[in-house]
């Protein structure tokens, strides 16, 4: 447990990796970091057109807004940050093999910086969401001040999974391909493009054990409905996140000594 709290000592190093990652990602680009805004907006427009215009998915008073784009954006932002953190974690140890071979380097911080980089992109997206809420006349309620709590739970869950995935990929290189399939299934099995009310009654048991459903619903409750999230959803997210975080750190540190031999 002391080693986990010790991660805080490396916060400056983690942030330097985050900045390097974001700068490298858009280096040489004409609009730079603005691609993190442009790309989500293009995808949001495409998804909104397909699901609300062609497939005629409707949301309403129960969901907190009749604007499908707002409803969709509240789900896509946390999901995209979650998926980005996990996808990037698959190669983070392999990409930094030279650092892993240094006995004094804290390799446990490597899976953390893609997670934080994804959160930075999400926060940029939230700025767009707030602007859209104001433009469409949707009220900005004080309960939204609790968003950092949900964001923290999201970071805890994503980091735990990132540790497991990053460590396992060193030994099972096919995991990155498998993860892509799992995340594709996950984005459609989680009510992001449709309201949970359309899920058949017999299948709602899967929503009850899906932490990403709890996460997305927490965001929508705070932002769109102006309500506190359901206590059960927050408890599920917090408990699963804490277990995954602790198990993920334990799994990663157990595999850590063998990284240099495999790399």
C-alpha positions, 0 to 999 in steps of 0.5 A: 500500500505504501508503494501505491501512495508513493506514486504521488511522489512521481507526479512531476515525472508523470506530468512530464510524460503527459506533456511529451505525449500530447506534444508528440502526438500533434507535432508538425500538425497545422492546428496542433492540439485542436485536433483533439477538438476537431476529431470528436466534433466530426465523430459526434456529428456523424453519430448524431446523424446516424443514430438520431436521423437515420435510426431515429433514436430518441431521448427525452425528459427522462434522460434530461434533454431532448437534444440527442447530441448533448446526450451522446456527448455526455456518454462519449467523452468518458468512454473515449478517455477510457478507451484511449487510456487502455488502447495506449497502455498496450504498447507503453512498456514496449515503447519505453523498453530502454527505460524499463532496463534501468533498475531505478526507473519506476515503470509503474508510472508508464501506464498512468500517463496515457490515462491522464493524457486521455483525461486531458482530451476529455476535459477539452471535450467538456469545455465544448459540452459546457459551451453547447449546454449554454448555447442550447439554453440548458441550465448549468446547475451547482451539482455539476461541481461534483464532476471531479469526484466522478472523474477521479473514480474514472481515473482509478478504474482506468489506471487499474485496468491499464496496469493489467493490460500494459503488463500482460501485453509484454508477454502476450502481444496479441492482447492489443488486437483482442482489446480492440474487439472488447472495446468495440463490443463495450461501446455498443453494450453500454448505453451510449448511443441509446437510452437504457430504457430500450434495453430488454428487461431480461438483459438489464442485469448486465447493466447492473454489473457494468461499471462503465454504465454506472460512470456514464449515468453518473455524468448524465445525472450531474450534467443533464438531469441536475441530480445526484447520481444513484447511490448504487451506481456510485457505490458500484463504480467506486468498489469495482474501481478500487478493487481493479486499481489494487489488483492491477497494481499488484499484478503489474508489480508481480510481472515487473521484474520479468520485463527486462528479460522479455524486452 
